[in-house]
Amino acid sequence: MAKEILCIVEIDENKIKKSSIEVLSLANKIKELEGSGIISTVVLAEEPQDFAKELFNYGAEKVYGGKSSSFKYYRTQPFVKTVANLISSNGNIDYVLVPGTGNGRDFAPYLGAKLKAGVIADVIDVEKADEGLNFIRPCFAGNLLYWGKFNGDGIKVLSVRPKAFPLPEKSDKTGEYVELSVDIKEEEVPVRVLEVMKETGKISLQDADFIVSAGRGIGGPDNLKIIQELADTLGGAVGASRAVVDSGWISYDHQVGQTGKTVKPKIYIACGISGAIQHLAGMRTSDIIVAINKDPEAPIFKVATYGIVDDLFKVVPVLTAEIKKRLVK
Ligand SMILES: Cc1cc2nc3c(=O)[nH]c(=O)nc-3n(C[C@H](O)[C@H](O)[C@H](O)COP(=O)(O)OP(=O)(O)OC[C@H]3O[C@@H](n4cnc5c(N)ncnc54)[C@H](O)[C@@H]3O)c2cc1C
């Protein structure tokens, strides 16, 4: 029996991040499988009340708002302290769901340690077990799935893989807004944010419907322009393998894979990428995968929906020209 399922909400550039809304779908699923539970959310921001309506519309029954200028940017200590205080004083919260973004991956284990709670990271699904629930997560770079279960009735912290759950349906529902008392003294926070450097890509990789990714087969940074042109033609974003990032041909924020971003576009076009398991871990759940590689034995073809065995320098410009022609019509 779940009592209260608390979802952590991340704000970026004054908007709720999509991955935080997706977390509400897992909360709904837990509630359904457990047969009980209030779905609540917590927003720590300069103006948290501004986000309550949208969260109610996506199914939150309760929104806790922590208001402070200290919440302008995510920092571990003030965020964990405030949420831990909420959980301890509330006494009803038994699940805490955290979006598995960069910040969420920092927050979840820290909160778990502070509350002496169990943590399961990177959850992609949940199902009923003989007793309680099984939480499913990928491991070994996505090659195996792991079923994890919590022991006992303590607080359960889960981080949720972005794009693993759909956005819940929107309605005009409303709910209860609760203002938290915030006990943060800025001079006691050990970290200051001096500068924020935004990703340089025109479209965020994780939000793009189309991604054209370059691998070592591109041969050098000057050749990336054909990848960029195809991505621009599709209205998409440029991704890259780690080999390309490590060679200094493109910045890290373009890296897809185990140590880069996890993406799930409608179409992922891999150009000159061999398909190492660490790369596949970040893109194998894309709706359609098109692989262009001159080696017919390249492992990328095992996950590709469509495979083109040829030189990318021949194929990519033809593809771009053909798409441009069709777009004009
Ligand atoms: C702990 C760890 C974490 C890692 N994390 C990541 C990660 O997050 N993301 C990631 O990508 N990698 C990651 N890696 C590295 C990964 O193992 C591979 O080394 C890397 O993905 C290889 O990149 P690549 O496919 O671009 O290069 P390569 O493996 O060198 O493949 C290049 C491909 O290009 C093809 N090719 C060459 N010329 C052409 C041409 N003209 N036309 C068409 N095809 C051509 C070749 O046939 C070849 O298949 C990680 C490794 C480790 C150990």
The ligand as an SDF file (V2000), in Angstrom:
LIG
                    3D

 53 58  0  0  0  0  0  0  0  0999 V2000
   33.3830    3.1670  -19.8420 C   0  0  0  0  0  0  0  0  0  0  0  0
   33.1710    3.5470  -21.2830 C   0  0  0  0  0  0  0  0  0  0  0  0
   32.1610    4.4450  -21.5870 C   0  0  0  0  0  0  0  0  0  0  0  0
   31.9290    4.8040  -22.9180 C   0  0  0  0  0  0  0  0  0  0  0  0
   30.9120    5.6740  -23.2060 N   0  0  0  0  0  0  0  0  0  0  0  0
   30.6330    5.9370  -24.4990 C   0  0  0  0  0  0  0  0  0  0  0  0
   29.5320    6.7810  -24.8540 C   0  0  0  0  0  0  0  0  0  0  0  0
   28.8290    7.3400  -24.0040 O   0  0  0  0  0  0  0  0  0  0  0  0
   29.2750    6.9850  -26.1610 N   0  0  0  0  0  0  0  0  0  0  0  0
   30.0370    6.4160  -27.1610 C   0  0  0  0  0  0  0  0  0  0  0  0
   29.7470    6.6490  -28.3430 O   0  0  0  0  0  0  0  0  0  0  0  0
   31.0900    5.6340  -26.8450 N   0  0  0  0  0  0  0  0  0  0  0  0
   31.4190    5.3960  -25.5560 C   0  0  0  0  0  0  0  0  0  0  0  0
   32.5020    4.6340  -25.2670 N   0  0  0  0  0  0  0  0  0  0  0  0
   33.4350    4.2800  -26.3610 C   0  0  0  0  0  0  0  0  0  0  0  0
   32.9790    3.1010  -27.2040 C   0  0  0  0  0  0  0  0  0  0  0  0
   33.4340    1.9040  -26.6220 O   0  0  0  0  0  0  0  0  0  0  0  0
   33.5570    3.2070  -28.6280 C   0  0  0  0  0  0  0  0  0  0  0  0
   34.9550    3.3090  -28.5450 O   0  0  0  0  0  0  0  0  0  0  0  0
   33.0310    4.3960  -29.4210 C   0  0  0  0  0  0  0  0  0  0  0  0
   31.6230    4.4430  -29.3630 O   0  0  0  0  0  0  0  0  0  0  0  0
   33.4750    4.2530  -30.8660 C   0  0  0  0  0  0  0  0  0  0  0  0
   33.0550    5.3590  -31.5990 O   0  0  0  0  0  0  0  0  0  0  0  0
   32.8180    5.2430  -33.1690 P   0  0  0  0  0  0  0  0  0  0  0  0
   31.7830    4.2170  -33.4440 O   0  0  0  0  0  0  0  0  0  0  0  0
   32.5970    6.6150  -33.6630 O   0  0  0  0  0  0  0  0  0  0  0  0
   34.2630    4.8010  -33.6980 O   0  0  0  0  0  0  0  0  0  0  0  0
   34.7690    3.4320  -34.2880 P   0  0  0  0  0  0  0  0  0  0  0  0
   34.4510    2.2970  -33.3970 O   0  0  0  0  0  0  0  0  0  0  0  0
   36.1870    3.6470  -34.6650 O   0  0  0  0  0  0  0  0  0  0  0  0
   33.8880    3.2240  -35.6030 O   0  0  0  0  0  0  0  0  0  0  0  0
   33.9870    3.9980  -36.7550 C   0  0  0  0  0  0  0  0  0  0  0  0
   33.0770    3.3660  -37.8000 C   0  0  0  0  0  0  0  0  0  0  0  0
   33.0410    4.1910  -38.9380 O   0  0  0  0  0  0  0  0  0  0  0  0
   32.9870    3.3690  -40.0920 C   0  0  0  0  0  0  0  0  0  0  0  0
   33.4840    4.1830  -41.2110 N   0  0  0  0  0  0  0  0  0  0  0  0
   34.7410    4.6680  -41.4010 C   0  0  0  0  0  0  0  0  0  0  0  0
   34.7740    5.4520  -42.4990 N   0  0  0  0  0  0  0  0  0  0  0  0
   33.5150    5.4540  -43.0130 C   0  0  0  0  0  0  0  0  0  0  0  0
   32.9150    6.0740  -44.1440 C   0  0  0  0  0  0  0  0  0  0  0  0
   33.6150    6.8770  -44.9560 N   0  0  0  0  0  0  0  0  0  0  0  0
   31.6060    5.8310  -44.3930 N   0  0  0  0  0  0  0  0  0  0  0  0
   30.8650    5.0240  -43.5880 C   0  0  0  0  0  0  0  0  0  0  0  0
   31.3930    4.4140  -42.4980 N   0  0  0  0  0  0  0  0  0  0  0  0
   32.6930    4.6360  -42.2110 C   0  0  0  0  0  0  0  0  0  0  0  0
   33.8490    2.1840  -39.7610 C   0  0  0  0  0  0  0  0  0  0  0  0
   33.4820    1.0580  -40.5490 O   0  0  0  0  0  0  0  0  0  0  0  0
   33.5430    1.9870  -38.2720 C   0  0  0  0  0  0  0  0  0  0  0  0
   32.4860    1.0560  -38.0890 O   0  0  0  0  0  0  0  0  0  0  0  0
   32.7490    4.2630  -23.9510 C   0  0  0  0  0  0  0  0  0  0  0  0
   33.7580    3.3570  -23.6190 C   0  0  0  0  0  0  0  0  0  0  0  0
   33.9720    3.0040  -22.3120 C   0  0  0  0  0  0  0  0  0  0  0  0
   35.0650    2.0130  -21.9940 C   0  0  0  0  0  0  0  0  0  0  0  0
  1  2  1  0
  2  3  1  0
  2 52  2  0
  3  4  2  0
  4  5  1  0
  4 50  1  0
  5  6  2  0
  6  7  1  0
  6 13  1  0
  7  8  2  0
  7  9  1  0
  9 10  1  0
 10 11  2  0
 10 12  1  0
 12 13  2  0
 13 14  1  0
 14 15  1  0
 14 50  1  0
 15 16  1  0
 16 17  1  0
 16 18  1  0
 18 19  1  0
 18 20  1  0
 20 21  1  0
 20 22  1  0
 22 23  1  0
 23 24  1  0
 24 25  2  0
 24 26  1  0
 24 27  1  0
 27 28  1  0
 28 29  2  0
 28 30  1  0
 28 31  1  0
 31 32  1  0
 32 33  1  0
 33 34  1  0
 33 48  1  0
 34 35  1  0
 35 36  1  0
 35 46  1  0
 36 37  1  0
 36 45  1  0
 37 38  2  0
 38 39  1  0
 39 40  1  0
 39 45  2  0
 40 41  1  0
 40 42  2  0
 42 43  1  0
 43 44  2  0
 44 45  1  0
 46 47  1  0
 46 48  1  0
 48 49  1  0
 50 51  2  0
 51 52  1  0
 52 53  1  0
M  END
$$$$
